[in-house]
Amino acid sequence: MKTYLRVVLVILTLYLGVSNVKAVDFNIHSKNAILYNLDENTILYEKASKEKVSIASMTKIMTAIVAMEHINDLDEKITLTNEDFYGLEEANASVAGFEVGQRVTYRDLLYGLLLPSGADAAQALTRNVAGGRVNFINLMNEKAMDLGLKNTHFVNETGLDEEEHYSTVEEVAIIFQYALRNEELKKIMTSSSYKISDNSFVVYNSIDKNKRRYGIEMDYLEGGKTGTTYDAGLCLASIATWNNVHYMLVTARAPYNEGPKNLYDAKTIYEHFMNHYGNQKIVEKKEKLLTLNTLYTKEDNVSFYAEKTLEKYLSNDFEKKDLKYQYDGIKVITSKEQVGTKLGTLRIKYQDETVYEQDIILRKKLTFDIVKYVKAHMELAIGIVIICLIAMIFVIKKMRRRKKNGKKMDKIR
């Protein structure tokens, strides 16, 4: 049940998330890209994000998910066999550095899988977890279906190019976000290095290695997963944080030549949004939002306040004076309204987009004021009496004129 709820949450927050795509034309090398603001579950930028593509070793994120959900003890040890290394040299697959006959833990394999992108770790996991490789890959596809992914299919655990092995950067983002909800997997993917439990060697994060090798300054980049094959080109699934905004970016099909263009693209995209957008304060907690008039109560009016401080991810040229307030509901309150009554809804808009919405709820009992009631009705009564008196005077005068005219007629006769 808990797994099902997590799946539903991921689908609701990402796959069905609100799109807030910015009209930006980046000069990037990657043919496919998608950027999310994870705090608001919005898409900030996308490029051919729904196109089916090879995803290389970003596949290993799903491999890690299935393994994690079927391993009871991460510190349980297994012995590596020739089968775990079969075909890897011929395929020129990246390996973590394990050896045949070595005793390692499942934790070692997960770090070897995700940091240096070890295909040896991937094959060892699928051989030993969930009933073997065939069943393991079936579970990868079942998990994709559980996540609502319609354009994703796996035929291997490593990400090597095969015709029926594909996804989209949009759906890889969903897989990635699901993995990040597992604290252990997030810890692994954001680690710089890890020493294998038998102290035989250390595995290093391939993202950090490339950043250092090419002198790329990206301190905000927290981690993720790289991928490289002939069909997929250079790929990258990554997360970053800047000024309390949490981002997630997935790119695919950057060309190989002239360095790590997947990292260069990530730098271009991240820094554009980091430099031009941020969390802007829309309302402060207890800030007055609305005042409504009352009728026949001791209070002349009632004010309503923001229930919480709210920040919204907007352009840095945002100014609070440009906000527009729209209230739909009861305009005048009487003492008949009960505490807890929803009077209406207040929406705050910025550039025609609703950035804040709050139900207007009556929080205190209004006291009926008999004096105001009588005074208001007395004024009405006096007005009616005056009108009646004027009418009576008019009628009396009219009757007198008729009577007078009647006497004149009698005299003439």
Secondary structure, DSSP 8 states (H G I E B T S, - for coil): -HHHHHHHHHIIIIIT--B---------S-SEEEEEETTTTEEEEEESTTS-B--GGGHHHHHHHHHHTT-S-TT-EEE--GGGGTTTTTTT-------TT-EEEHHHHHHHHHSS--HHHHHHHHHHSTTSHHHHHHHHHHHHHHTT-SS-B-S-SS----TT-BB-HHHHHHHHHHHHTSHHHHHHHT-SEEE-TTSS-EEE-HHHHHHHHHT---TTEEEEEEEEETTTEEEEEEEEEETTEEEEEEEEEE-SSSS-HHHHHHHHHHHHHHHHEEEEEEE-TT-EEEEEEEESBSSSEEEEE-SS-EEEEEETT--GGG-EEEEEE-SEEETTS-TT-EEEEEEEEETTEEEEEEEEE--S---B-HHHHHHHHHHHHHHHHHHHHHHHHHHHHHHHHHHHHHHHHHHH-
